[in-house]
């Protein structure tokens, strides 16, 4: 059976026991997963009109199926659906027939064979493999990751747009019972435009904690103007997420020092080595972990670095369906210690091709009902 106890003080990473060689990967099925959005999902780097993702179905030789999702987001890091499809299809030749139990060994091999260049494909493979193995053993994924908890509180995002649109989006978020509001900033229109949007949101939801996400698109001059404008309006954000360019760690540290507000690194941290650089530079008080950046094994290593450095954690994602979002919820809730969650993108999708997944009441996510794996399957 899969070990299910809480993580040891040294942050020993989850592992699966050795199983007979008969447990092998029989097949890897790969298909485009295109899901329309209610409205385009806009960030500072551009907008995505649909979730152009990839569904991976991994079959063990006992017939157990596991499901994974790649969610590339071109405006975020340049990865495309075509990249993910090509990387995963290339892996079939060496993966099919391979022993399945040593998931971290397989993850490392996948990385050297193309996953390093396409983090979303790496994530989809690891997600499908872990789902299959934990389904086979009847262990929920949240318990596999440590079993420390089963609940999170997610925010919901106001994407780029006008002040009027921002206010209406904030009203809708509060009508849903979601407390924390994330605001995408740094798009067209400059700081005056963003200040008007933030002020409009604050007017309709004055008690909502605000996470202001620049997606590495806010210049130093714009940041200074935004800080002055927010302080003049007596708006105190809960978090400034990745305003600076991803390699500008000195600027990130200055942003926190000069504003007096909590700063998060997102694009700056893809791998554990990046997290160590952020910690060494004392650049951020929070790291946003996204499984889509480089896969689950790497995300576990990032979490370990952050815990050792006393950096707080956020769980986030790209434009993902309930499948990948549930895997991320299991990851964060099971490990514990995640103070921020941004797992809202299923609410932006116009269709849901899956059954199962996390339960959402207001902003509260629960995975307690999941009995094995991540609990999500394609409909039909």
N, C-alpha and C positions, 0 to 999 in steps of 0.2 A: 504493500500500500504506500501511497505518497505520504511523506512526513508532513504533519499539519500543525506542529507547534509554532509558537511565536518565534521570530527571528532572535538568534542569540545576540548577546551584547556586542560581539565583534561584527555584527551584520553579516553572518554567514549566509551566502546566497542560496536560494531554493535549489534543490536538486531532486532528481528522481532516482529511485533505486535501480540497480541493475536488474534487468528482466531477461528471460530466455531469448536466445537469438531469433526465435520464431516471430517476435514482435518487430516487424519490419515495415517500412513504408511501401505499401503496395502500389499506390498511385498518387499523383499530384494533379488535380484538375484546376485549371485556371480559366477565368472568364472575366470579360469586362463587366463592370458594375456601374451603370449610369443611372443616377437618380436625380430627377429635377428638383430644383429649389423653389420655394415660394417667391423669393426675390433673390437677385445676385448677392453673393457674400463678398462685401467689399472691405479690403484692408488698404494700408497705405501704398502697397505695391501694385494694386489693381483689384479687379473683381472677378469672381468665378460664378458663372451663371448656372452651373450644375455640378453635382458631385460626380466626377469622372474617375471612379475608383476601380479596384480589381478585387474579385472574390476568389479566394483560394480554398479548395476542399482537399484535405489530406486524408487519405484512407490507409489505415493499418491493415496488416494481413489477417487480422481477426474480424475485419469488417467495420471496426470503429471509425467514425468520421469526425474530423475536427475542422473548424472553419476559421479562416483568417481574412482580414481586409487590409488592402493597401489603399491609402488615401493621399496620393500626391497632391500638392497644392502649388501650382506654378508661381503665383504671386509671392509665395512664402519663401521657397527655396529653389525654384526652377524645375523641380521634378514633375514629370508628366505621366499620364496613364500609359503612354507608349513605352516609357522607360521601365515602369513597373512590370508591364506585361512581358517585355523582352527579357528582363532579368529573371523573372519567375519561370518563363518557358525554357530558358537556357539551363535552369537547375534540374529540370525533370530527368535529364539523361543520367546524372550521377546520383540523384536522390532516390529514385525508385529502386527498391530492393535493398536500400541501406537500413541498417539497424536503427531503431527509433529511440531507444531509451536515453542515450547520453545527449540530452537536448542542447546543452551548452557547447559540447564538441561540434555538433551539427551546426549550431548557430555560427561558431567561429569559421567553420568550413564554408558555409554559405557566404559569409562576409568576404572571405578571400576570393570567392568565385563570382563576385559581382555585387553583393549586397552592400559593400562599402560605398559604392557609387549611387545606390538607390535605397535610402533608409526605409522608405515605405514598403518596398518589396521585402526587405529583411524583416520588417515588423510582421508583415502578413504571413510569411513562412513560420516564424517563431510562434505567432499567435495560433495558427492552425495546428502546429505540432503539439504545443502545450495543451490546447483544447482537447485534442485526440487522446493524449496520454492521461490527462486528468479525468476525462469522461470514462475512459477504460477502467480506471481505478475507482470511479464513483466519488471523486473528491472535487468540491467546488473550487474554482480558480482563486477566489478570495482567500480560501483557507490554505491553499498551496503557497500563496504569497506571504503567509504568516498568521492569518486568522486574527489579527488584532482588532478588526472592526468590520462593520458591514454598511456603514452610512457615510455619506459626504454631503456637503452643501454646495451646489453648483451656482455659478452666476449665469446670466444670459446676456448675450452681446447685442449692442447697438452698432451696426456696421456703418460704413461711411455713408454720408447723405446730408440733407439739409437739417437746419435746426428744427423745423416743423416736423420732419420725418423722425428726428431723434426723440422729440417729445412724445410723439404718438407711439413710437417703439417702447419708450420707457413706461408709458401708461399700460401698454399691453403686457409688458413684463410684470408689472406690479399686479395686474389683474390675474395673472397666472399664479400669483402667490410667491414669486421669486423675489428675494430680497436684494441680492448683490447684482449690480449692473456693471458690465464691462463695456467700455466705449472705445471703438477704433478711432484713432486720431492720426494726423500726419498726411492725410490725403490732399486732394486739390482744395484750394481756398485759403490756405495759410492759417496762422494762429488765430486770427480774428474769427475765422469761420469755425474753428474747433472750439474756441471759447464760447461762441454763441450756442453751439450744440450742447456743450457740457452744462452751460447755465440753464438751457431749456430742460435738460434732463433733471438737473438739480431742483428746478422749480416744481416739477410734477412728482418728484420722488426725493424729497429733501432728506429723508432718513436712510436712503439706500447707500451702502458703501460703494464707491466708484473705483473700478480698476481701469486705468487709462493706458491703452495699449497702442504703442507707436509702430510696432513691427519694424524697428530699426530705421524708421524713416523720418525722424525728427532731428533737425540740425541743432547745433548749440544755440544759435540766435533764436530759433523758434522755441526751444525749450525754455530759455530765459523769459521770453515774452509770455509763454503759457503760464509759467510759475507766477510771474508778477500779476497776470490777469486773474488767475485762480485765487491768489491771496487777497487781491482787491475785492473779490466777490465772496470772500470767506468760505471758499469751497476747499475742503481738505480731502484729497484722494486717499483711499485705502492703500493704493499701490500704483506705482509708475512702472509699467511693464515695457521693457526694451525700447526706450525712446532712442538711444544712441545707436550708431552703426555697430554691427556685431563685434568688430575688433577694437572698438574704442572703450576699453575697460577703464582707462583713466577718466574719460568723460562720464562714464556711468557712475564712477565713485564720486566725482565732483557733483553730479546731478543730485545724488542722495545727500551729500554734505550741505550743498547750498540750499536745497529745498527743505531739508529736514524731514523728508517723506521716505517711505519704504520703497526700494527699487528692486525690480525683478529682472533677471537675465533669462531671455528665451532664445532668440537666434544665436546668442553668444555661446550657448552650450548645446552642442550636438553629442559630444562624447565625454567620457569621464576625464580625459585630459583637459578638455575645455573647462570643466567644473573645477579642476585643480587650479587652473590659471585664474579663474574668477575668484576663488577663495584666496589665493596668494595675493591678488591685487586688492582684496577687500572691496570689490566692485559692486556687489549686490548682496542684499539680505535675504533674497528669495531666488530659487532656481525653478523655472517652469520645465518640468519633465513632460515630453511628448513621446509616446512609444513610436510614433511615425518618424521621428528624427533618425534613429539608428537601430531600432529594435528593442526587444524586451531585456535581453542580457545586458546591453549597454545601459539601458535605463536603470537597471538594478545597480550597476556600478556607479552611475551618477548619483543615485540616492545615497549610496554608501559614502561617497566623497562629501556630499552635502551634510549628512549627519555628523561625520567626523569634524567638519569645519564649523558646525553650529549654524549652518545656513538653512533657512526654512524652505519648505517645498510646496510647489503648486503642480497639479496635474492638469494637462491641457490636451489639445489635439488639433487636427486639421478639420476639413469638412467631412466628417465621418458619420456613418450610419450607426444605428443602435448596436451593431455587432462590435465594431472597434471601440466605441465609447464604453460599452459594458466591460470589455477586457481591461480598459484603462481604469474604470471604477473599481474592479476587482483588485488591480495592481495597487492602487492608492489606499483603498479601505483596508485591504488585507495587511499591508505593511504598517499602516498608521503613520501619523506624523505629518500629514498633508494639510496645511492650513488654508489653502486656496484650491478651488476646483473650477475648471472651465470645460464642462462636458455637456454642452447644450446643443451641439449641432444637429442631433436628430429632430429638434424642434423646427429647424429651418428646412427640412426635407419635405417635399410635397407627397412623397410616397414612402412606405416602409415595406420592403420586400422580405422582411424577416419576422419570425415569431420568437417570443422570449426577450430577455434582456433586463436591464435594470428597471426598477420601479421608480417613478418620479411623482412626488406629491409636493406641490409648490416647488421650492428649490431643493428639497431633500431627496437624495438618491439613496436607494437601498438595494443591496445585492444579497440580503439575508436568505431570500427564497431560492437562490440558485443551488441546485443539488449536485451538479457535476459539471466540470468545465466552466465555460462562461455562460452556458445555457441558451445560446442563440442559434437558431437554425433557419435556413431559407424556407419560406412558405411553400407549401405544396410538396 
